[in-house]
């Protein structure tokens, strides 16, 4: 009860920690509102202070609750209920005027309807312009209008299918006009050259008398030029999508994070200029699509080189580079020289990229890496050499390493794994696709600061022998597809105890675990967790 009387500043600090930024497929997002919502129910005092946090990023939960490509909010009633809640912030008189100006024969709006408790729109810090907000003519909008239309509107049934377009258009424009504290903006589809898109940009970039606009303090921007998922928006228009970077270049210069996917050649120069205009860009994600690695992209080298040339303008601030589905074989000397200047990179992520031998010279300059993540189907010879060079360049700073590949090239992957205990003595976090017991023991002997390990064991699995070699600092292990007997588990844990290990959690992926295994771990104050990835 005493917690309900905490001063506002204290509560704000607590509530802000519940709105956790969680990195997912391509950028930061806010994926859970459950804890914040619970806080709004405690008391009126808590509700008043926690509600702004609940509505800070209202669209992000729906867009990213599942995979990036599965925009399931189109089928989720809760998404349309959110729109209804935000619509309740618009004065009823304005809604009534929309209907009258569009010649709808309406009955009087219900006066008994209670308007919004708060002005939720004023709390919004992030907007995702998804398919619904960008394509107000879609069937999904019409089909679900009984959910999202304000309940005080009473109209004839035959008008029901026509009323959604003017109201949704007004809602989107009202949203852009009255969101004054935007820090995150996301365009997951290429927006069209149409009136609504023009209005969105104009409203977002409108300058007040002091020269400041809604995007002055924007910190995160995500833009996707992916026509594969945009057919219903630009269908039969015969137009290129809007050059979003050209439209925003005069208004955004304080980004921390930029994500760009699948731009066409006409926009490469705009992106390059946009990057150059940023004052403190720390995190950049440049991505093609999965299809780019399957179908040859004639313009790919041009796009990559133009983009890379501008990265050197951010050499002082840029700390995180994330490349996805890139083919580095087309990189020219000028772009490569631009990469050489990026000496402050602390995190490098490569997802299904084709590594070329000339990147090794860049790897020699990356001497401050703290995190390295590599995802691909296989470890090629060029990839193995590049990663090995990164190990050698950042032996004292690299603390987190993720090597995730599907196919097992014994020659290249095994040699790469052997380099880990030679150079990476400061590792704290290690994830490997597959490794032998002997290789893992060698890593344990050298990487004595490990606290987290995620591996799949191959070959002969003398699991019980691992316990005597586990670093004392290791607190959590995840084993992929590991089968062992309960007596082996007990012996393993006994050796951990003898080694003064701090191990607290063992996760077993995709394996059946009987009750007796849980009885074994209780003796050693260790928690056994079953994990299913299916």
C-alpha positions as CSV (number, residue, x, y, z in Angstrom):
1,X,0.0,0.0,0.0
2,X,2.9,2.3,0.8
3,X,4.1,2.1,-2.8
4,X,0.9,3.9,-4.0
5,X,2.1,7.0,-2.1
6,X,5.5,7.2,-3.8
7,X,6.3,10.6,-5.2
8,X,5.7,11.1,-8.9
9,X,9.4,11.3,-9.8
10,X,10.0,7.9,-8.1
11,X,7.1,6.3,-9.9
12,X,8.2,7.7,-13.3
13,X,11.7,6.2,-12.8
14,X,10.1,2.8,-12.0
15,X,7.7,2.9,-14.9
16,X,10.3,3.9,-17.4
17,X,12.3,0.7,-16.5
18,X,9.2,-1.4,-17.4
19,X,9.2,-0.1,-21.0
20,X,12.2,-2.1,-22.0
21,X,13.8,-1.7,-25.4
22,X,14.1,-5.1,-27.0
23,X,16.1,-5.5,-30.2
24,X,14.4,-7.8,-32.7
25,X,14.6,-8.5,-36.4
26,X,15.8,-5.1,-37.5
27,X,15.5,-2.3,-35.0
28,X,14.6,-1.5,-31.5
29,X,11.0,-1.9,-30.5
30,X,8.8,-1.9,-27.5
31,X,7.1,-5.3,-27.4
32,X,5.4,-5.6,-24.1
33,X,2.9,-3.4,-22.3
34,X,1.6,-5.9,-19.8
35,X,3.5,-4.7,-16.8
36,X,2.7,-1.0,-17.5
37,X,-0.9,-1.8,-18.0
38,X,-1.0,-3.6,-14.6
39,X,0.4,-0.4,-13.1
40,X,-2.5,1.7,-14.5
41,X,-5.0,-0.4,-12.4
42,X,-3.4,0.1,-9.0
43,X,-4.8,3.5,-8.3
44,X,-5.8,6.8,-9.8
45,X,-2.4,8.2,-8.9
46,X,-0.5,5.4,-10.6
47,X,-2.9,5.5,-13.6
48,X,-2.1,9.1,-14.2
49,X,1.6,8.6,-14.1
50,X,1.9,5.3,-15.9
51,X,-0.6,5.9,-18.8
52,X,1.9,8.1,-20.7
53,X,4.3,5.2,-20.7
54,X,1.6,2.8,-21.8
55,X,0.8,4.9,-24.9
56,X,4.4,6.0,-25.7
57,X,4.8,3.4,-28.4
58,X,1.3,2.0,-28.9
59,X,1.8,0.6,-32.4
60,X,5.1,-1.2,-31.8
61,X,3.6,-4.1,-29.8
62,X,1.2,-5.0,-32.6
63,X,3.8,-4.8,-35.4
64,X,6.4,-6.9,-33.7
65,X,4.7,-9.3,-31.5
66,X,5.4,-11.9,-34.2
67,X,8.0,-12.0,-37.0
68,X,8.7,-8.8,-39.0
69,X,7.1,-10.2,-42.1
70,X,3.9,-11.4,-40.4
71,X,2.0,-8.2,-39.8
72,X,-0.6,-10.0,-37.8
73,X,-2.1,-6.8,-36.5
74,X,-4.2,-6.8,-39.7
75,X,-6.2,-9.6,-38.2
76,X,-5.9,-8.5,-34.5
77,X,-9.1,-6.9,-33.1
78,X,-6.9,-5.2,-30.4
79,X,-5.2,-3.2,-33.1
80,X,-8.5,-1.7,-34.2
81,X,-9.5,-1.1,-30.6
82,X,-6.3,1.0,-30.2
83,X,-7.4,3.1,-33.2
84,X,-10.8,3.5,-31.6
85,X,-9.2,4.7,-28.4
86,X,-7.0,7.2,-30.2
87,X,-10.0,8.4,-32.2
88,X,-11.7,9.1,-29.0
89,X,-9.1,11.9,-28.4
90,X,-10.5,13.8,-31.5
91,X,-13.3,16.1,-30.5
92,X,-16.7,14.8,-31.5
93,X,-17.5,18.1,-33.2
94,X,-14.6,17.5,-35.6
95,X,-15.8,14.0,-36.5
96,X,-19.3,15.4,-37.0
97,X,-17.9,18.0,-39.4
98,X,-16.1,15.4,-41.4
99,X,-19.3,13.5,-41.9
100,X,-21.2,16.6,-42.9
101,X,-18.6,17.8,-45.3
102,X,-18.6,14.5,-47.0
103,X,-22.4,14.6,-47.4
104,X,-23.2,11.7,-45.1
105,X,-26.8,11.8,-43.9
106,X,-26.1,11.2,-40.2
107,X,-28.2,11.2,-37.2
108,X,-27.1,13.3,-34.2
109,X,-24.0,12.0,-32.5
110,X,-24.8,10.3,-29.2
111,X,-24.3,12.9,-26.4
112,X,-24.0,10.3,-23.7
113,X,-20.7,8.9,-25.0
114,X,-17.8,9.7,-22.6
115,X,-14.7,11.0,-24.3
116,X,-11.2,9.8,-23.6
117,X,-9.9,10.0,-20.0
118,X,-6.6,11.3,-21.3
119,X,-5.3,12.8,-24.5
120,X,-3.5,9.6,-25.5
121,X,-2.2,11.0,-28.7
122,X,-0.2,13.6,-26.9
123,X,1.7,10.7,-25.1
124,X,2.9,9.1,-28.3
125,X,6.7,9.0,-29.0
126,X,6.7,6.4,-31.8
127,X,4.6,5.8,-34.9
128,X,4.6,2.9,-37.3
129,X,3.0,3.8,-40.6
130,X,1.8,0.3,-41.4
131,X,-0.4,-1.0,-44.1
132,X,-3.5,0.2,-42.3
133,X,-2.4,3.8,-41.8
134,X,-0.9,4.1,-45.2
135,X,-3.6,2.3,-47.2
136,X,-6.9,3.6,-45.7
137,X,-8.8,2.2,-48.8
138,X,-7.9,-1.4,-47.9
139,X,-10.6,-4.0,-47.3
140,X,-9.1,-4.6,-43.8
141,X,-10.0,-1.1,-42.8
142,X,-13.6,-1.4,-44.0
143,X,-14.1,-5.0,-42.7
144,X,-13.1,-4.0,-39.2
145,X,-14.8,-0.5,-39.0
146,X,-17.4,-1.8,-36.6
147,X,-14.5,-2.2,-34.1
148,X,-12.6,1.0,-34.7
149,X,-15.4,3.5,-35.6
150,X,-16.4,5.7,-32.6
151,X,-19.4,4.2,-30.9
152,X,-21.2,7.5,-30.8
153,X,-21.7,7.5,-34.7
154,X,-25.1,6.4,-35.7
155,X,-25.6,6.0,-39.5
156,X,-27.6,4.1,-42.0
157,X,-26.3,0.6,-42.8
158,X,-25.8,1.4,-46.5
159,X,-23.4,4.2,-45.6
160,X,-21.3,2.1,-43.4
161,X,-18.9,0.9,-46.0
162,X,-18.2,4.5,-47.3
163,X,-17.7,6.3,-44.0
164,X,-14.4,4.7,-43.0
165,X,-12.2,6.4,-45.6
166,X,-12.7,10.1,-44.7
167,X,-12.6,9.3,-40.9
168,X,-9.4,7.2,-41.2
169,X,-7.8,9.8,-43.4
170,X,-8.6,12.5,-40.8
171,X,-7.3,10.2,-38.0
172,X,-3.9,9.7,-39.7
173,X,-3.5,13.4,-40.4
174,X,-4.6,14.3,-36.8
175,X,-2.1,11.8,-35.5
176,X,0.7,13.5,-37.5
177,X,-0.4,16.9,-36.5
178,X,-0.7,16.4,-32.8
179,X,2.2,14.0,-32.0
180,X,4.7,16.6,-30.8
181,X,7.3,14.3,-29.0
182,X,8.3,11.8,-31.6
183,X,11.5,9.9,-31.1
184,X,10.8,6.9,-33.3
185,X,9.4,6.7,-36.8
186,X,8.9,3.6,-38.8
187,X,7.9,3.1,-42.4
188,X,7.8,-0.7,-42.9
189,X,6.6,-0.2,-46.5
190,X,7.6,2.2,-49.2
191,X,5.1,5.0,-49.1
192,X,3.4,6.1,-52.3
193,X,3.4,9.4,-54.1
194,X,-0.2,10.2,-53.2
195,X,-2.1,12.9,-51.3
196,X,-2.2,11.1,-48.0
197,X,1.5,10.4,-48.0
198,X,2.2,14.1,-48.9
199,X,0.1,15.2,-46.1
200,X,1.9,12.9,-43.7
201,X,5.3,14.3,-44.6
202,X,4.1,17.9,-44.6
203,X,2.4,17.6,-41.2
204,X,5.4,15.8,-39.7
205,X,7.9,18.4,-41.1
206,X,5.9,21.5,-40.4
207,X,8.1,24.1,-38.8
208,X,6.8,26.2,-35.9
209,X,7.7,29.8,-35.5
210,X,10.9,28.9,-33.7
211,X,12.0,26.7,-36.6
212,X,11.5,23.4,-34.7
213,X,9.3,20.7,-36.0
214,X,8.1,17.3,-34.8
215,X,11.1,15.5,-36.1
216,X,13.8,17.7,-34.6
217,X,14.3,15.3,-31.7
218,X,13.8,12.1,-33.7
219,X,16.3,9.4,-32.6
220,X,15.3,6.3,-34.6
221,X,14.2,6.1,-38.2
222,X,13.3,2.9,-40.2
223,X,12.6,3.0,-43.9
224,X,11.8,0.0,-46.2
225,X,11.7,0.2,-49.9
226,X,10.4,-3.3,-50.4
227,X,8.0,-3.5,-53.3
228,X,7.3,-7.2,-52.7
229,X,5.2,-6.4,-49.7
230,X,3.8,-3.1,-51.1
231,X,1.8,-4.3,-54.1
232,X,-1.5,-3.2,-52.6
233,X,-0.3,0.3,-51.9
234,X,1.3,1.2,-55.2
235,X,-0.8,-1.2,-57.3
236,X,-1.2,0.0,-60.9
237,X,0.0,3.5,-60.0
238,X,3.0,3.4,-62.3
239,X,4.8,5.6,-59.9
240,X,8.0,5.1,-57.9
241,X,7.6,5.2,-54.2
242,X,8.3,8.5,-52.4
243,X,11.9,9.4,-51.8
244,X,11.5,9.5,-48.0
245,X,15.1,10.6,-47.4
246,X,14.8,13.6,-49.7
247,X,11.6,14.6,-48.1
248,X,13.1,14.4,-44.6
249,X,16.6,15.5,-45.1
250,X,16.0,19.1,-44.0
251,X,14.3,18.1,-40.8
252,X,16.2,15.2,-39.2
253,X,19.8,15.5,-38.2
254,X,20.0,14.1,-34.6
255,X,19.4,10.3,-35.3
256,X,21.0,7.7,-33.1
257,X,19.7,4.8,-35.2
258,X,18.9,4.4,-38.9
259,X,17.5,1.3,-40.6
260,X,17.3,1.1,-44.4
261,X,16.1,-1.8,-46.5
262,X,16.0,-2.5,-50.2
263,X,16.3,0.9,-51.7
264,X,16.3,1.4,-55.5
265,X,19.1,3.2,-57.4
266,X,17.1,6.5,-57.6
267,X,17.3,6.8,-53.8
268,X,20.9,5.8,-53.1
269,X,22.2,9.3,-53.4
270,X,19.4,10.6,-51.1
271,X,20.3,8.0,-48.5
272,X,24.0,8.9,-48.7
273,X,23.2,12.6,-48.3
274,X,20.8,11.9,-45.4
275,X,23.5,9.9,-43.6
276,X,26.0,12.7,-44.1
277,X,23.7,15.2,-42.5
278,X,23.4,13.3,-39.2
279,X,25.3,14.8,-36.2
280,X,25.6,11.7,-33.9
281,X,24.6,8.5,-35.8
282,X,25.6,5.6,-33.6
283,X,23.8,2.6,-35.0
284,X,23.1,1.9,-38.7
285,X,21.5,-1.1,-40.3
286,X,21.7,-1.5,-44.1
287,X,19.8,-4.4,-45.5
288,X,18.7,-5.9,-48.7
289,X,16.0,-8.6,-48.7
290,X,16.3,-12.4,-48.6
291,X,15.4,-12.4,-52.3
292,X,18.5,-10.3,-53.1
293,X,20.7,-13.2,-52.3
294,X,18.7,-15.4,-54.6
295,X,18.1,-13.1,-57.5
296,X,21.0,-11.1,-58.9
297,X,20.6,-7.4,-58.3
298,X,22.2,-5.5,-61.1
299,X,22.3,-2.2,-59.2
300,X,23.5,-3.7,-55.9
301,X,27.2,-2.6,-56.2
302,X,26.1,0.9,-57.0
303,X,23.8,1.1,-54.0
304,X,26.3,-0.3,-51.6
305,X,29.2,1.9,-52.7
306,X,27.2,5.1,-52.6
307,X,25.9,4.2,-49.1
308,X,29.3,3.2,-47.8
309,X,30.9,6.4,-49.0
310,X,28.8,8.5,-46.6
311,X,29.6,6.3,-43.6
312,X,32.9,8.0,-43.0
313,X,31.1,11.2,-42.1
314,X,29.9,9.4,-39.0
315,X,33.3,7.9,-38.1
316,X,33.5,9.6,-34.7
317,X,30.0,8.6,-33.4
318,X,29.2,5.3,-35.3
319,X,29.6,2.3,-33.0
320,X,27.2,-0.3,-34.4
321,X,27.1,-1.7,-38.0
322,X,24.5,-4.2,-39.0
323,X,24.7,-5.5,-42.6
324,X,22.0,-7.9,-43.9
325,X,22.0,-9.8,-47.2
326,X,24.8,-7.8,-48.6
327,X,27.2,-9.0,-51.3
328,X,30.5,-7.3,-50.6
329,X,32.2,-8.6,-53.8
330,X,31.0,-5.5,-55.6
331,X,32.5,-3.0,-53.2
332,X,34.8,-0.5,-54.8
333,X,38.0,1.0,-53.5
334,X,36.5,4.3,-52.5
335,X,33.7,2.6,-50.4
336,X,36.3,0.3,-48.9
337,X,38.5,3.3,-47.9
338,X,35.4,4.7,-46.2
339,X,35.0,1.6,-44.2
340,X,38.6,1.8,-43.1
341,X,37.9,5.1,-41.4
342,X,35.3,3.5,-39.1
343,X,37.6,2.7,-36.3
344,X,35.2,3.2,-33.4
345,X,32.9,0.3,-34.2
346,X,32.0,-1.7,-31.1
347,X,29.4,-4.0,-32.5
348,X,29.4,-5.7,-35.9
349,X,26.6,-7.9,-37.1
350,X,26.7,-9.8,-40.4
351,X,23.5,-11.6,-41.5
352,X,23.7,-13.7,-44.6
353,X,26.3,-11.5,-46.3
354,X,28.8,-12.7,-49.0
355,X,32.2,-11.9,-47.6
356,X,35.0,-11.0,-50.0
357,X,38.7,-11.3,-49.4
358,X,39.4,-7.5,-49.5
359,X,37.4,-7.0,-46.3
360,X,40.3,-8.5,-44.4
361,X,42.1,-5.2,-44.6
362,X,39.1,-3.5,-43.0
363,X,39.0,-6.2,-40.3
364,X,42.6,-5.2,-39.3
365,X,41.3,-1.7,-38.4
366,X,38.5,-2.9,-36.2
367,X,40.4,-3.0,-32.9
368,X,37.6,-1.9,-30.5
369,X,35.0,-4.6,-31.2
370,X,33.0,-5.7,-28.2
371,X,30.3,-7.7,-29.9
372,X,30.5,-9.8,-33.1
373,X,27.5,-11.6,-34.5
374,X,27.6,-13.8,-37.7
375,X,24.6,-15.5,-39.2
376,X,24.7,-17.6,-42.4
377,X,24.0,-21.0,-43.9
378,X,27.7,-21.9,-43.9
379,X,31.2,-20.7,-43.1
380,X,33.0,-20.0,-46.3
381,X,36.8,-19.8,-46.6
382,X,36.6,-16.0,-47.0
383,X,34.2,-15.7,-44.0
384,X,36.5,-17.8,-41.8
385,X,39.5,-15.7,-42.7
386,X,37.6,-12.4,-42.1
387,X,36.3,-13.6,-38.7
388,X,39.7,-14.9,-37.7
389,X,41.2,-11.5,-38.5
390,X,38.6,-9.8,-36.3
391,X,39.5,-12.1,-33.4
392,X,43.1,-11.1,-33.8
393,X,42.3,-7.4,-34.1
394,X,40.1,-7.2,-31.0
395,X,41.4,-9.9,-28.6
396,X,41.2,-7.7,-25.4
397,X,37.9,-6.0,-26.1
398,X,35.6,-8.7,-27.7
399,X,33.3,-10.0,-25.0
400,X,30.3,-11.3,-26.9
401,X,30.6,-13.7,-29.9
402,X,27.7,-15.3,-31.8
403,X,28.5,-17.7,-34.7
404,X,25.3,-19.1,-36.0
405,X,25.3,-21.2,-39.3
406,X,23.1,-24.0,-40.5
407,X,25.5,-26.2,-42.6
408,X,28.5,-27.6,-41.0
409,X,31.6,-27.2,-43.1
410,X,34.0,-29.2,-40.9
411,X,37.1,-27.8,-42.4
412,X,36.4,-24.1,-42.1
413,X,34.2,-24.0,-39.0
414,X,36.5,-26.3,-37.0
415,X,39.5,-24.1,-37.8
416,X,37.5,-21.0,-36.8
417,X,36.5,-22.5,-33.6
418,X,40.1,-23.4,-32.8
419,X,40.9,-19.7,-33.0
420,X,38.6,-18.7,-30.1
421,X,40.8,-20.0,-27.2
422,X,43.9,-18.6,-28.9
423,X,42.7,-14.9,-29.0
424,X,39.4,-14.3,-27.2
425,X,40.3,-14.7,-23.5
426,X,38.0,-11.9,-22.5
427,X,34.8,-13.5,-23.7
428,X,31.8,-13.3,-21.4
429,X,29.0,-14.4,-23.8
430,X,29.5,-17.2,-26.4
431,X,27.0,-18.8,-28.8
432,X,28.2,-21.4,-31.3
433,X,26.2,-23.4,-33.8
434,X,28.0,-26.7,-33.1
435,X,31.2,-27.8,-31.4
436,X,32.9,-31.0,-30.1
437,X,33.5,-31.7,-26.4
438,X,37.3,-31.3,-26.9
439,X,36.9,-28.0,-28.6
440,X,34.6,-26.7,-25.9
441,X,37.0,-27.8,-23.1
442,X,39.8,-25.9,-24.8
443,X,37.6,-22.8,-24.8
444,X,36.8,-23.3,-21.1
445,X,40.5,-23.5,-20.3
446,X,41.2,-20.2,-22.0
447,X,38.0,-18.2,-21.7
448,X,37.8,-18.1,-17.9
449,X,35.4,-15.1,-17.7
450,X,32.5,-16.7,-19.5
451,X,29.1,-16.1,-17.9
452,X,26.8,-17.4,-20.7
453,X,27.2,-20.3,-23.1
454,X,24.9,-21.5,-25.9
455,X,26.2,-24.5,-27.9
456,X,25.1,-27.7,-29.7
457,X,27.5,-30.5,-29.0
458,X,28.7,-32.9,-31.8
459,X,30.6,-36.2,-31.9
460,X,31.0,-38.3,-28.8
461,X,29.3,-36.5,-25.9
462,X,31.1,-37.2,-22.6
463,X,28.8,-34.6,-21.0
464,X,29.8,-35.5,-17.4
465,X,33.4,-34.7,-18.1
466,X,32.6,-31.0,-18.8
467,X,31.9,-30.2,-15.2
468,X,35.6,-30.2,-14.1
469,X,36.5,-27.7,-16.8
470,X,33.7,-25.2,-16.6
471,X,34.9,-21.6,-15.7
472,X,33.9,-20.6,-12.2
473,X,32.2,-17.5,-13.6
474,X,29.7,-19.4,-15.9
475,X,26.2,-18.9,-14.7
476,X,24.0,-20.1,-17.6
477,X,24.3,-22.8,-20.2
478,X,22.0,-23.6,-23.1
479,X,22.6,-26.9,-24.8
480,X,21.0,-27.6,-28.2
481,X,19.6,-31.2,-28.7
482,X,21.6,-32.7,-26.0
483,X,20.7,-36.2,-24.7
484,X,22.2,-37.4,-21.4
485,X,21.4,-39.7,-18.5
486,X,20.3,-38.4,-15.1
487,X,23.5,-39.9,-13.5
488,X,25.6,-38.0,-16.1
489,X,23.9,-34.8,-15.1
490,X,24.5,-35.5,-11.4
491,X,28.2,-36.2,-12.0
492,X,28.5,-33.1,-14.2
493,X,27.0,-30.9,-11.4
494,X,29.1,-32.6,-8.7
495,X,32.2,-31.6,-10.7
496,X,30.9,-28.1,-11.1
497,X,30.5,-27.8,-7.3
498,X,34.0,-29.2,-6.8
499,X,35.2,-26.5,-9.2
500,X,33.4,-23.7,-7.2
501,X,31.2,-23.0,-10.2
502,X,28.5,-20.3,-10.1
503,X,26.3,-22.2,-12.5
504,X,22.6,-21.4,-11.8
505,X,20.7,-22.3,-15.0
506,X,20.8,-25.1,-17.6
507,X,18.6,-24.9,-20.6
508,X,18.0,-27.9,-22.8
509,X,16.6,-27.2,-26.3
510,X,14.1,-29.5,-28.1
511,X,14.7,-32.6,-25.8
512,X,12.4,-34.5,-23.6
513,X,13.4,-34.2,-19.9
514,X,11.9,-36.6,-17.3
515,X,11.0,-35.5,-13.8
516,X,13.9,-37.2,-12.2
517,X,16.3,-34.8,-14.0
518,X,14.6,-31.9,-12.1
519,X,15.1,-33.8,-8.9
520,X,18.8,-34.0,-9.6
521,X,19.3,-30.3,-10.1
522,X,17.5,-29.4,-6.9
523,X,20.3,-30.9,-4.9
524,X,22.7,-28.4,-6.4
525,X,20.5,-25.2,-6.4
526,X,20.5,-25.2,-10.2
527,X,17.4,-24.6,-12.3
528,X,16.7,-26.9,-15.3
529,X,14.7,-25.4,-18.1
530,X,13.1,-27.0,-21.1
531,X,13.2,-24.9,-24.3
532,X,11.2,-25.5,-27.4
533,X,12.1,-23.7,-30.6
534,X,9.4,-25.3,-32.7
